[in-house]
């Protein structure tokens, strides 16, 4: 797990899942720290508007990488029943 401020993305949390990494950006109020072990259901932070997000709009940037290659998150969300 890594937590850091990234220019443009704001407060960002990166979670390692074996060869996968999930990235959550634009957070306000991150609730975890770098190196912390997390499990499904743990709260990583609050949806926010840090980085280059519109200051009037809250959003969540979500990315998935497999072996450092970006994946299409829509396929992952669809298979999890999200629409």
C-alpha positions as CSV (number, residue, x, y, z in Angstrom):
1,X,0.0,0.0,0.0
2,X,1.2,3.4,-0.9
3,X,-0.3,6.8,0.0
4,X,1.0,10.0,-1.6
5,X,0.0,13.3,-3.2
6,X,0.5,13.1,-6.9
7,X,0.3,16.3,-9.0
8,X,-2.9,16.3,-11.0
9,X,-4.3,13.2,-9.1
10,X,-4.2,14.7,-5.6
11,X,-4.3,12.4,-2.6
12,X,-3.8,9.0,-4.0
13,X,-4.0,5.5,-2.5
14,X,-2.4,2.5,-4.3
15,X,-3.2,-1.0,-3.1
16,X,-1.0,-4.0,-4.2
17,X,-2.9,-7.2,-4.9
18,X,-0.2,-9.6,-6.1
19,X,0.5,-8.6,-9.7
20,X,-2.4,-6.1,-9.6
21,X,-2.5,-2.6,-8.3
22,X,-5.7,-0.6,-7.8
23,X,-5.3,3.2,-7.7
24,X,-7.8,5.6,-6.0
25,X,-7.2,9.3,-6.6
26,X,-8.7,12.7,-5.8
27,X,-9.4,11.7,-2.2
28,X,-10.1,14.0,0.7
29,X,-9.3,12.7,4.2
30,X,-7.2,9.6,3.4
31,X,-7.8,7.1,6.3
32,X,-4.8,4.7,5.7
33,X,-1.0,5.1,5.6
34,X,1.7,3.7,3.4
35,X,2.7,0.2,4.3
36,X,-0.6,-0.6,6.1
37,X,-2.3,-3.9,5.5
38,X,-5.9,-3.6,4.3
39,X,-8.7,-6.0,3.6
40,X,-11.9,-5.9,1.6
41,X,-14.3,-3.5,3.1
42,X,-11.7,-1.3,4.8
43,X,-12.2,2.4,4.2
44,X,-9.3,4.0,2.3
45,X,-10.5,7.6,2.4
46,X,-13.2,9.9,1.4
47,X,-14.2,10.8,-2.2
48,X,-12.9,14.3,-2.8
49,X,-11.7,17.0,-5.1
50,X,-7.9,17.1,-4.5
51,X,-5.5,17.4,-7.5
52,X,-6.9,18.8,-10.7
53,X,-10.5,17.9,-9.8
54,X,-13.2,20.6,-10.1
55,X,-13.4,22.2,-6.7
56,X,-17.2,22.1,-6.8
57,X,-17.4,18.4,-7.8
58,X,-16.4,15.4,-5.8
59,X,-15.0,12.4,-7.7
60,X,-13.1,9.2,-7.5
61,X,-10.3,8.4,-9.9
62,X,-10.0,4.6,-10.3
63,X,-7.4,2.7,-12.2
64,X,-6.3,-1.0,-12.4
65,X,-2.8,-2.1,-13.4
66,X,-1.7,-5.7,-14.1
67,X,2.1,-6.1,-14.1
68,X,2.4,-2.3,-14.5
69,X,0.0,-2.3,-17.6
70,X,-3.2,-0.3,-17.3
71,X,-6.4,-2.3,-17.6
72,X,-9.9,-1.2,-18.7
73,X,-11.7,-0.8,-15.3
74,X,-15.1,-0.9,-17.0
75,X,-14.6,-4.7,-17.7
76,X,-13.7,-5.3,-14.1
77,X,-16.7,-3.3,-12.8
78,X,-19.1,-5.0,-15.2
79,X,-17.9,-8.5,-14.1
80,X,-18.5,-7.4,-10.5
81,X,-22.1,-6.5,-11.2
82,X,-21.6,-2.7,-11.3
83,X,-23.1,-0.6,-14.0
